[in-house]
Amino acid sequence: MSFKTLSAKVAAQVDQELMSTGGFSIDQLKQPSSLSLKRRKFLSSSGPVTTVRLYEIYPTQYLLLSRHINIILKGGDGLVAARHLKLWGYQPSVYYPKPSSKPLFVGLETQLKNLEIEFINDLNSISNYQLIIDAIFGFSFKAGNIREPFKSVIDTVNKATQIPILSVDIPSGWDVDNGFLEGGIREPAVLVSLTAPKPVANCIDTTKTQHYVGGRFVGRAFAEKYGIDLYQYKGYDQVLKL
């Protein structure tokens, strides 16, 4: 399927307008859909109304009882994902090496602790997980040398080659417009584009990576202004496989 993409510059403009004249708050943009979703059949990838059917992507892992998922994050998208995963019956754990002191993120972190979601201090047990959600860097990442602690984090994830990765918006450490950069996360098994695909989506190997988009909340006038495709989502689905 061919699709239109948003550059990093335009994507930033889109987010800014959504939070100003678009009437969205940053809290809303970090929330998955509130539509009724069947328990244990969906995986929230975080970000604006984005959900992915876990049983379709990983049928073997879906049958396992533990469903342990490790979420590695830098910002709020991964925190939101962890909360919904827990409520849907999964067993997420969160690696959050540089917590934010901003009230929004402190509140999200408190919600997870109240749900008894595990925060881990290192990735020594990474081999115990069935899926890694990569929510470290988004489209605002500036290409260049990745600083610690995230360099070591990505190196550790890349060595765990038996564990599939789901990347949120762009694979962490990749250039949003030009694709893979040395030191970035290895090729993810799943990429979920938030709002609309970024140019990096054209750089993925579609024989190895399944690509989904979650932008059903975008209105027609807004989509036309920024050249965003209005995809034909099915039923209650908030994501579409491209």
Disulfide bonds with the S-S distance in Angstrom:
none
